[in-house]
Amino acid sequence: MKKILFIAIALLSVVSCGQKNEDTSAVVPFDYVMRTRRSIRDYDPSKPVTEAQVREILSAAQDAPSWTNSQPSRYYVAISPEKADAVRELIGERNKKVTAGAPIFIVSTYVRGLSGFSRGNMFNEIGDGWGAFDNGLSNSYLVLKARAMGLDTLIMGNRDSDALRLLLGIPENETVMAVIALGYRASDPVKPVRKPLDEIAKFL
């Protein structure tokens, strides 16, 4: 009897672990997420990404800090095949080629005049640059959350912002920052060499 009970408990543990693994973001160590996040330029077209997954990723991006909680970042998700293909045509030939298998593109923008301003007045010399700074923070949360969920990304700066604005209905008071490809990697890229810490940090 004790042996049967032990086996039943063991089976329940295995099932429980399997269920937990469905939500990879809950079990994957953060160091692993940072270590395995790469700019992916080879996507598996056979693996779709759902709207629910994108919503979870963007909800995580909303947790990023911003100037006085102004939350200037905005995201435009090309999730239909037609819109995704249209965005792909606006990111340059090289990016178009390396994201051929990516099913979704997310265009990130920020609303000007929010971050870096107090009661409509520029707070310091950086001004609207804080909007770009905050958008970068949100984008970093986005790509790390995607990796924690087993997905991959590529942040691209080569894009036709005017055409994207027209295609996606982006208001004139928003600055188009980046196009982010989202999907599943088809191969593992080699990790690029990072500079020694003492080259980028000064301890005083």
BAFI-3210 file (N, C-alpha, C; in Angstrom, 3 decimals, decimal comma, padded with zeros to 6 digits):
// residues 204
n [1|2|3|4|5|6|7|8|9|10|11|12|13|14|15|16|17|18|19|20|21|22|23|24|25|26|27|28|29|30|31|32|33|34|35|36|37|38|39|40|41|42|43|44|45|46|47|48|49|50|51|52|53|54|55|56|57|58|59|60|61|62|63|64|65|66|67|68|69|70|71|72|73|74|75|76|77|78|79|80|81|82|83|84|85|86|87|88|89|90|91|92|93|94|95|96|97|98|99|100|101|102|103|104|105|106|107|108|109|110|111|112|113|114|115|116|117|118|119|120|121|122|123|124|125|126|127|128|129|130|131|132|133|134|135|136|137|138|139|140|141|142|143|144|145|146|147|148|149|150|151|152|153|154|155|156|157|158|159|160|161|162|163|164|165|166|167|168|169|170|171|172|173|174|175|176|177|178|179|180|181|182|183|184|185|186|187|188|189|190|191|192|193|194|195|196|197|198|199|200|201|202|203|204]
n.u [000,832|001,888|003,850|002,355|001,113|003,337|004,178|001,977|002,119|004,534|003,892|001,968|003,592|005,222|003,311|002,481|004,838|005,056|002,845|003,595|005,728|004,516|004,037|006,555|007,772|007,421|009,129|011,671|014,939|016,054|018,675|019,261|017,475|018,516|021,013|020,457|019,030|019,015|019,720|017,770|018,082|016,941|014,138|011,563|009,133|007,034|006,028|003,551|002,602|000,538|-002,168|-002,720|-000,258|001,273|-000,062|000,511|003,258|003,426|002,102|003,961|005,925|004,750|005,325|007,745|009,893|009,181|009,511|008,194|006,137|004,935|004,556|005,123|005,401|004,193|002,622|002,354|000,918|001,557|-000,163|-001,746|-001,269|-001,214|-000,723|001,694|003,359|003,281|004,577|007,062|008,031|008,969|011,352|013,887|016,090|017,924|017,002|014,460|014,999|016,207|014,171|012,240|010,825|009,507|006,480|005,207|005,277|006,244|005,762|007,380|006,763|006,983|005,151|005,560|006,593|005,787|007,449|010,163|009,235|007,613|004,577|004,161|006,478|009,916|012,054|014,861|017,975|017,862|015,289|012,850|014,314|014,165|011,868|012,579|014,445|012,808|011,204|013,095|013,622|011,132|011,098|013,198|012,183|010,179|011,550|012,921|010,871|009,652|011,673|011,716|009,359|009,988|010,133|011,518|013,330|014,020|015,344|014,930|016,304|016,399|014,076|011,165|009,852|007,845|006,211|005,424|003,966|001,775|000,743|000,017|-001,472|-000,298|-000,171|000,767|002,015|003,604|006,780|008,345|010,152|011,366|011,254|010,158|010,819|009,051|009,027|009,849|013,056|014,958|017,439|020,388|022,182|025,644|027,090|027,916|031,071|031,526|032,566|035,266|034,363|035,605|036,101|033,762|032,709|033,180|034,491|034,192]
n.v [-001,208|001,251|001,469|001,805|004,233|005,918|005,801|006,977|009,587|010,373|010,328|012,353|014,518|014,630|015,237|017,700|019,212|019,177|020,732|023,194|023,795|024,608|027,310|028,970|031,310|031,385|029,603|029,700|030,655|034,035|034,781|032,875|033,608|036,142|035,290|033,675|035,211|036,503|038,397|037,400|036,059|034,160|032,494|030,132|029,300|027,561|027,679|029,219|032,373|033,430|035,786|036,014|035,397|037,581|039,654|039,035|039,451|042,210|043,239|042,773|044,512|046,887|047,124|048,307|050,943|054,499|058,010|059,856|058,020|058,319|056,734|056,628|054,914|053,216|050,551|048,868|046,199|044,036|041,533|039,986|037,967|039,517|042,178|041,778|040,993|043,340|045,143|043,925|044,554|047,071|047,340|047,236|045,461|043,504|043,028|042,198|039,765|038,215|038,002|036,488|034,229|035,064|035,473|037,726|041,284|043,985|047,341|049,876|052,925|056,296|058,718|062,073|064,794|063,942|062,224|063,496|065,969|068,502|069,556|070,389|071,727|071,510|069,468|069,087|069,363|067,140|066,633|065,542|063,322|061,652|060,259|058,456|057,051|055,882|054,318|052,530|051,159|049,904|048,294|046,585|045,132|043,880|042,180|040,501|039,280|037,920|036,055|034,619|033,285|031,548|032,529|034,531|037,471|040,349|043,455|046,191|048,976|049,936|051,149|052,304|054,964|056,833|055,466|053,335|054,713|055,549|053,069|051,798|053,620|055,461|058,128|061,606|062,798|060,920|059,359|057,167|054,397|051,634|048,508|045,377|042,077|039,058|035,738|032,229|030,901|029,357|028,386|028,331|031,172|032,237|033,449|036,821|038,443|040,175|043,381|043,846|044,358|046,514|048,267|049,538|050,440|052,569|052,738|054,734]
n.w [000,000|000,862|-001,062|-003,405|-002,832|-002,767|-005,433|-006,662|-005,662|-006,762|-009,490|-009,588|-008,990|-011,247|-013,215|-012,242|-012,498|-015,260|-015,956|-014,884|-016,517|-018,830|-018,593|-019,208|-018,391|-015,702|-014,586|-015,677|-014,953|-014,387|-015,053|-016,971|-018,974|-019,749|-020,619|-022,805|-024,557|-027,758|-030,733|-033,129|-036,332|-037,926|-038,395|-037,473|-039,628|-039,282|-036,767|-035,117|-033,544|-030,945|-030,383|-027,694|-026,528|-027,404|-026,127|-023,460|-023,447|-024,075|-021,895|-019,933|-020,822|-020,147|-017,495|-017,296|-016,062|-016,265|-017,017|-014,431|-014,387|-016,869|-019,065|-022,017|-024,198|-027,102|-028,911|-031,982|-033,420|-035,947|-036,766|-038,410|-041,346|-043,670|-042,817|-041,484|-043,597|-045,050|-043,344|-043,290|-045,791|-045,423|-044,040|-045,045|-047,275|-046,258|-043,599|-044,257|-045,463|-043,376|-041,557|-042,651|-041,793|-039,543|-037,821|-036,768|-036,399|-034,382|-033,957|-032,322|-030,614|-029,278|-027,390|-027,950|-025,828|-023,336|-021,581|-019,776|-019,416|-017,475|-016,450|-019,040|-019,635|-020,641|-018,777|-018,473|-020,382|-022,027|-022,774|-025,070|-025,517|-023,378|-023,830|-025,834|-024,350|-022,347|-024,003|-024,912|-022,530|-022,125|-024,402|-023,806|-021,665|-023,086|-024,959|-023,220|-021,769|-023,856|-024,476|-022,064|-022,354|-024,280|-026,831|-029,556|-030,683|-032,807|-032,837|-034,885|-036,539|-039,075|-041,055|-042,809|-041,642|-042,279|-044,096|-042,476|-040,567|-042,074|-042,900|-040,484|-039,102|-037,314|-035,067|-035,621|-033,454|-032,332|-032,164|-034,315|-033,355|-033,365|-035,183|-034,234|-034,687|-034,084|-033,041|-033,339|-032,916|-035,522|-035,511|-033,440|-032,705|-032,617|-029,643|-029,420|-028,720|-025,692|-024,448|-022,088|-018,678|-017,368|-019,393|-019,916|-017,561|-014,775|-011,635|-008,855]
ca.u [000,000|002,793|004,542|001,397|000,947|004,557|004,155|000,941|002,646|005,571|003,228|001,366|004,682|005,633|002,251|002,530|005,998|004,721|001,940|004,350|006,602|003,756|004,281|008,009|008,230|007,319|010,123|012,995|015,728|016,290|020,027|019,173|016,785|019,476|022,120|020,032|018,410|019,871|019,061|017,588|017,948|016,550|012,903|010,852|007,811|006,007|005,575|002,796|002,558|-000,850|-002,440|-002,612|001,169|001,723|-000,647|001,276|004,561|003,254|001,738|005,232|006,600|004,121|005,898|009,015|009,807|009,181|009,559|006,986|005,106|004,220|004,254|004,992|005,568|003,028|002,997|001,469|001,208|001,172|-000,364|-002,315|-000,230|-001,177|-000,048|003,085|004,076|003,390|005,639|008,323|008,468|009,403|012,456|015,161|016,244|018,590|016,083|013,368|015,470|016,490|012,938|011,266|009,996|008,877|005,057|004,661|006,146|005,737|006,378|007,367|006,831|006,711|004,424|006,427|006,096|005,380|008,622|011,154|008,527|006,838|003,520|004,345|007,791|011,042|012,667|016,300|018,419|017,610|013,964|012,134|015,197|013,711|010,848|013,312|015,034|011,746|010,797|014,123|013,390|009,972|011,493|014,051|011,251|009,471|012,365|013,259|009,666|009,499|012,639|011,265|008,253|010,497|010,121|012,722|013,083|015,077|015,010|015,489|016,212|016,274|012,665|010,585|008,923|006,690|005,336|004,850|002,965|000,606|000,229|-000,512|-002,262|000,434|-000,387|001,916|002,699|004,412|008,013|008,560|011,495|011,922|010,397|010,631|010,325|008,733|008,762|010,678|014,316|015,146|018,803|021,007|023,326|026,821|027,068|028,992|031,969|031,243|033,760|035,560|033,571|036,364|036,085|032,484|032,296|034,216|034,132|034,810]
ca.v [000,000|002,393|001,563|002,357|005,638|006,606|005,903|007,950|010,926|010,655|010,634|013,674|015,496|014,741|015,962|019,083|019,846|019,374|021,860|024,411|024,082|025,256|028,736|028,975|032,521|031,207|028,665|029,922|031,632|035,287|034,747|032,066|034,437|037,125|034,598|033,035|036,168|036,879|039,012|036,234|036,352|032,905|032,122|028,930|029,720|026,564|027,893|030,477|033,105|033,807|037,119|035,923|035,480|038,966|040,462|038,769|040,112|043,657|043,553|042,824|045,750|047,990|047,200|049,047|052,293|055,631|059,320|060,157|057,050|058,900|055,613|057,180|053,914|052,662|049,403|048,534|044,778|043,486|040,128|039,269|037,724|040,614|043,319|041,394|041,053|044,749|045,727|043,317|045,258|048,428|047,278|047,054|044,146|042,523|042,660|041,455|038,398|037,452|037,834|035,871|033,250|035,651|035,675|038,962|042,449|044,977|048,651|050,627|054,378|056,988|059,979|063,204|065,794|063,356|061,888|064,566|067,240|068,736|070,544|070,872|072,366|070,581|069,411|069,348|069,493|065,920|066,833|064,384|062,153|060,737|059,389|057,367|056,282|055,070|053,322|051,491|050,339|049,060|047,292|045,579|044,242|043,102|041,098|039,541|038,494|037,005|034,968|033,801|032,473|030,656|033,177|035,278|038,794|041,120|044,877|046,751|050,417|050,231|051,062|053,484|055,416|057,502|054,433|052,608|055,605|055,491|051,700|051,383|054,679|056,013|059,581|062,468|063,174|059,784|059,099|055,743|054,025|050,378|047,393|044,195|040,798|038,128|034,376|031,186|030,709|028,119|027,946|029,064|031,983|032,286|034,620|037,771|038,763|041,425|044,084|043,677|045,264|047,721|049,184|050,245|050,889|053,236|052,731|055,927]
ca.w [000,000|000,924|-002,336|-004,363|-002,483|-003,172|-006,894|-007,021|-005,356|-007,751|-010,751|-009,440|-009,045|-012,643|-013,912|-011,774|-013,116|-016,662|-016,061|-014,620|-017,638|-019,886|-018,400|-019,046|-017,729|-014,262|-014,084|-016,261|-014,181|-015,115|-015,624|-018,191|-019,965|-020,262|-021,268|-024,057|-025,470|-028,874|-031,879|-033,993|-037,762|-038,574|-037,698|-037,903|-040,105|-038,956|-035,393|-035,006|-032,279|-030,745|-029,842|-026,229|-026,197|-027,615|-025,054|-022,244|-023,616|-023,990|-020,506|-019,213|-021,240|-019,417|-016,154|-017,340|-015,489|-017,187|-016,380|-013,644|-014,810|-018,014|-019,966|-023,370|-025,252|-027,782|-029,733|-033,093|-033,670|-037,247|-036,413|-039,554|-042,362|-044,634|-042,197|-041,218|-044,876|-045,436|-042,518|-043,730|-047,000|-045,075|-043,087|-045,738|-047,912|-045,389|-042,532|-044,896|-045,705|-042,149|-040,776|-043,554|-041,090|-038,356|-038,112|-036,203|-036,244|-033,441|-034,161|-031,069|-030,744|-028,024|-027,519|-027,645|-024,898|-022,058|-020,781|-019,800|-019,305|-016,254|-016,742|-020,407|-019,806|-020,690|-017,451|-018,630|-021,777|-022,801|-023,354|-025,599|-025,512|-022,332|-024,415|-026,485|-023,260|-021,755|-024,985|-024,884|-021,340|-022,399|-025,391|-023,157|-020,950|-024,111|-025,526|-022,161|-021,511|-024,986|-024,306|-020,939|-022,850|-025,316|-028,136|-029,906|-031,244|-033,458|-032,842|-036,116|-036,693|-040,495|-041,399|-043,431|-040,609|-042,888|-044,655|-041,343|-039,964|-042,942|-042,897|-039,183|-038,491|-036,175|-035,007|-035,886|-032,206|-031,885|-032,902|-034,599|-032,909|-033,859|-035,580|-033,524|-035,198|-033,000|-033,503|-032,732|-033,637|-036,269|-035,210|-032,341|-033,145|-031,755|-028,770|-029,740|-027,614|-024,994|-023,995|-020,660|-017,850|-017,035|-020,527|-019,986|-016,235|-013,970|-010,210|-008,253]
c.u [000,868|003,501|003,642|001,208|002,142|004,579|003,145|001,424|003,697|004,968|002,591|002,420|005,129|004,612|002,283|003,675|005,722|003,814|002,671|005,200|005,864|003,921|005,763|008,502|008,216|008,444|011,537|013,745|016,065|017,680|020,042|018,522|017,760|020,581|021,725|019,325|019,420|019,049|018,969|017,323|017,661|015,348|012,249|009,434|006,687|005,434|004,861|002,916|001,134|-000,984|-002,310|-001,162|001,672|001,181|000,113|002,635|004,438|002,815|002,986|005,990|006,027|004,678|007,223|008,846|009,784|009,150|008,210|005,811|004,284|003,852|004,073|005,038|004,224|003,493|001,922|001,844|000,664|001,063|-000,989|-001,208|-000,086|-000,420|001,419|003,912|004,280|004,483|006,997|008,887|009,105|010,611|013,818|015,338|016,882|017,664|014,909|013,749|015,602|015,251|011,852|010,329|009,281|007,411|004,497|005,723|005,467|006,496|006,249|007,530|006,775|006,019|005,345|005,757|005,611|006,583|009,691|010,535|007,754|005,863|003,726|005,678|008,912|011,808|014,170|016,675|018,152|016,215|013,296|013,016|014,809|012,612|011,479|013,935|013,992|011,260|011,803|013,976|012,223|010,320|012,366|013,192|010,556|010,309|012,745|012,055|009,430|010,429|012,232|010,127|008,688|010,494|011,383|012,378|014,296|014,607|015,715|015,257|016,093|014,817|012,216|009,499|007,681|005,695|004,673|003,747|001,652|-000,061|-000,518|-001,332|-001,609|000,279|000,907|002,670|003,494|005,631|008,185|009,997|012,015|010,832|010,989|009,993|010,115|008,391|009,629|011,924|014,359|016,541|019,359|022,216|024,476|026,750|028,222|029,818|031,590|032,561|034,017|034,805|034,298|036,461|034,813|032,029|033,477|033,737|034,896|034,710]
c.v [001,259|002,600|002,189|003,847|006,456|006,826|006,955|009,370|011,332|011,044|012,015|014,772|015,727|015,543|017,434|019,838|020,136|020,558|023,172|024,798|024,709|026,769|028,909|030,197|032,367|030,349|028,917|030,974|032,862|035,307|033,951|032,862|035,430|036,460|034,045|033,992|036,591|037,659|037,932|036,656|035,086|032,349|030,891|029,320|028,759|026,758|029,249|031,096|033,628|035,245|037,116|036,023|036,911|039,869|040,269|039,471|041,618|044,100|043,641|044,102|046,957|048,154|047,964|050,429|053,349|056,924|059,648|059,253|057,580|057,856|056,080|056,148|053,438|051,529|049,093|047,133|044,348|041,978|039,322|039,055|038,882|041,815|043,009|041,474|042,494|045,454|045,205|044,030|046,615|048,460|047,033|045,630|043,107|042,069|041,848|039,987|037,602|037,264|037,149|034,905|033,802|035,960|037,026|040,056|043,441|046,280|049,440|052,118|054,992|058,322|061,115|064,146|065,252|063,117|062,972|065,938|067,312|069,881|071,210|071,521|071,328|070,632|069,668|069,264|068,263|065,957|065,548|063,149|061,156|059,813|058,191|056,448|055,346|053,986|052,180|050,571|049,388|047,949|046,201|044,607|043,322|041,917|040,066|038,678|037,484|035,805|034,035|032,874|031,543|031,242|034,003|036,550|039,327|042,563|045,531|048,260|050,837|050,028|052,368|054,004|056,086|056,491|053,616|053,429|055,525|054,123|051,356|052,459|055,278|057,538|060,380|062,842|062,026|059,628|057,596|055,387|052,771|049,442|046,143|042,946|039,859|036,774|033,390|030,972|029,361|027,558|028,817|029,849|031,913|033,560|035,547|038,097|040,107|042,064|043,780|044,725|046,577|048,702|050,025|050,813|051,511|053,318|053,834|055,888]
c.w [000,000|-000,402|-003,400|-004,125|-002,938|-004,681|-007,342|-006,786|-006,381|-009,095|-010,720|-009,532|-010,473|-013,433|-013,549|-012,410|-014,589|-016,857|-015,840|-015,818|-018,812|-019,806|-018,119|-018,294|-016,226|-013,712|-014,614|-015,444|-015,024|-015,746|-016,928|-019,317|-020,585|-021,070|-022,638|-025,008|-026,521|-029,894|-032,951|-035,430|-038,567|-037,817|-038,319|-038,332|-039,746|-037,549|-035,279|-033,617|-032,119|-030,229|-028,326|-025,788|-026,331|-026,518|-023,740|-022,294|-023,453|-022,596|-019,646|-019,556|-020,506|-018,009|-016,120|-016,716|-016,581|-016,377|-015,742|-014,037|-015,983|-019,065|-021,417|-024,495|-025,798|-028,689|-030,768|-033,573|-035,030|-037,080|-037,549|-040,586|-043,344|-044,065|-041,927|-042,493|-045,319|-044,644|-042,972|-044,962|-046,690|-044,138|-043,756|-046,217|-046,991|-044,268|-043,069|-045,076|-044,405|-041,276|-041,594|-042,824|-039,869|-038,643|-037,678|-036,154|-035,311|-033,674|-032,863|-031,346|-029,350|-028,309|-027,091|-026,633|-023,567|-021,155|-020,927|-019,662|-017,990|-016,512|-018,100|-020,676|-019,774|-019,372|-017,496|-020,100|-022,633|-023,433|-023,808|-025,722|-024,440|-022,839|-025,105|-025,438|-022,652|-022,707|-025,047|-023,681|-021,565|-023,384|-024,773|-022,346|-021,944|-024,583|-024,472|-021,804|-022,627|-024,838|-023,165|-021,350|-023,970|-026,709|-028,345|-030,658|-032,014|-033,502|-034,021|-036,192|-038,145|-040,897|-042,022|-042,498|-041,202|-043,443|-043,543|-040,678|-040,754|-042,875|-041,616|-038,482|-037,256|-036,172|-035,187|-034,613|-031,605|-032,779|-033,076|-034,239|-033,608|-034,357|-034,946|-034,121|-034,020|-033,579|-032,743|-033,573|-034,343|-036,045|-034,100|-032,844|-032,151|-030,921|-029,138|-028,502|-027,007|-024,536|-022,526|-019,867|-017,577|-018,197|-020,562|-018,635|-015,483|-012,535|-009,500|-006,723]
res [m|k|k|i|l|f|i|a|i|a|l|l|s|v|v|s|c|g|q|k|n|e|d|t|s|a|v|v|p|f|d|y|v|m|r|t|r|r|s|i|r|d|y|d|p|s|k|p|v|t|e|a|q|v|r|e|i|l|s|a|a|q|d|a|p|s|w|t|n|s|q|p|s|r|y|y|v|a|i|s|p|e|k|a|d|a|v|r|e|l|i|g|e|r|n|k|k|v|t|a|g|a|p|i|f|i|v|s|t|y|v|r|g|l|s|g|f|s|r|g|n|m|f|n|e|i|g|d|g|w|g|a|f|d|n|g|l|s|n|s|y|l|v|l|k|a|r|a|m|g|l|d|t|l|i|m|g|n|r|d|s|d|a|l|r|l|l|l|g|i|p|e|n|e|t|v|m|a|v|i|a|l|g|y|r|a|s|d|p|v|k|p|v|r|k|p|l|d|e|i|a|k|f|l]
***
